[in-house]
Amino acid sequence: MTRKALICFLALFLIQTGRAQNLKDALGQKYKNKLLALRTPFSSGDQKFDSDGHLLSDPAHGAWLVYGGIYVEKLDLSADTLRLEGPRGALSDSKKDGKPILIAFSKPVLIEIHFLQPVNSLDDAEAVLGRVFFLGKDWAEHAKPEFRRSNDRTSGETIYHVGQNHTKFPKPVQTPLPEFSEKARKAKYQTTALMTIVVDKSGNVTRIRIDRAAGMDLDDRAVERVKTWRFEPATRDGQRVAVEMPIEVSFNLY
């Protein structure tokens, strides 16, 4: 390689490196320390996608699937991969320094997006991100932690809202309350978690969405207990129907 060719090669390398660093900085400024709602359920390990949003790693499995958002604590960009790392979480109503406080629901998880072709601009990167995450105006709704039975049959049928269109409430049969977490008990912490659940035609809870998180490890306790709740199914014009309804799960020290 001649001296002139070597100088041109080094100059091109520095330009490309600079562009990559600028893109990484732009992505970090926009998405780091932010909540991003994943389009697919979380798996137990790292999740890998291609730039079309197709899952490359093992899909989530189990009796319940977990949806929601990842709070991006780390962001790294290489020539062919974007890495995002942080815990599953939800933003609480409480604020610190004017910003909502994050309630973490897991240890940090890693999400990798492998590019099928070079990404050279923020627009290109966001187009790829939009295939893996919800980036539209309704992203906050998708970011709420939600738990769904893997055999949920309500996804293919109409889900009614109690009190509307002659839809009657399901009647509780078994609705035990969750126990306090050790952390909340030591802190003498009392609160109420707000959730939305879907009850199917058989009276089983098939979806649980956390609308206002309680924190202090209480949300996991609440979700695990609500999964066991049983109802006499809701009815509409005398027919059993699946319904969506809000619930409150209170944690009080007596």
Secondary structure, 3 states (H helix, E strand, C coil): CCHHHHHHHHHHHHHHHHHHHHHHHHHHHHHCCCEEEEEEEECCCCEEEECCCCECCCCCCCCEEEEEEEECCEEEECCCEEEEEECEEEEEEEEECCEEEEEECCCCEEEEEECCCCCCCHHHHHHHHHHHEECCCCHHHHHCCEEEECCCCHHHCCEEECCCCCEECCEEEECCCCCCCHHHHHCCCCEEEEEEEEECCCCEEEEEEEEECCCCCHHHHHHHHHCCCEEECEEECCEEEEEEEEEEEEECCC
